[in-house]
Amino acid sequence: MDGLTMMLRKRGGALRLLVAVAAAAMLACTVGRLISVGGRLGWQQNVNYTDWASHQHLYMGDWLMFRFDKTMYNVLEVNQTNYEQCNDHEFINNITRGGRDVFQLTKARPYYFLSSGGYCYNGMKVAINVEVYVPAPEPASQNNSPLKTSSRVVLSIVSAIATSIWWHGL
């Protein structure tokens, strides 16, 4: 017997396999984007980051890239109160590394970032709201982009495994 057959015959093996395949399918369908904070302007003084953020749709799994002069600025994750007061003393996370720093948005919630040293008062702060990505229904056209095609393949595989498990009573 091969390893797959043995795993399926063990008690609960089929369920574990189905869960593993479903988890892999969800990961395959999630594509994180790299979003440059401030667009072409990057992370600097006198940029309206409130306006910039209002035009963004950010989702779990996306990455923020802060591009800035590391000799002058930094990037701190803070809570809402510290964001509103430009308080850099009780930050959650210092993501500053080298001036092209990335931060992954792992939860659907608001995030708050600012630069310390008084630069927050010159506009170096941004609040963003991260959402859970819910794909729009597929249009009726025959648009078979690689992502859509691979998603269909993965879902077909999961469906076939579930049908096989049900049919064979494993």
ABEGO torsion letter per residue (X at the ends): XBAAAAAAABBGAAAAAAAAAAAAAAAAABBBBBBBBGEAAEBBBGBBAAAAAAABBBBBGBBBBBBBBAAABBBBBBBAAAAAAGBAABBABBABAAGBBBBBBABBBBBBBBBBGGAAAAGBBBBBBBBBBBBBBBBABABBBAAAAAAAAAAAAAAAAAAAAAAAGX
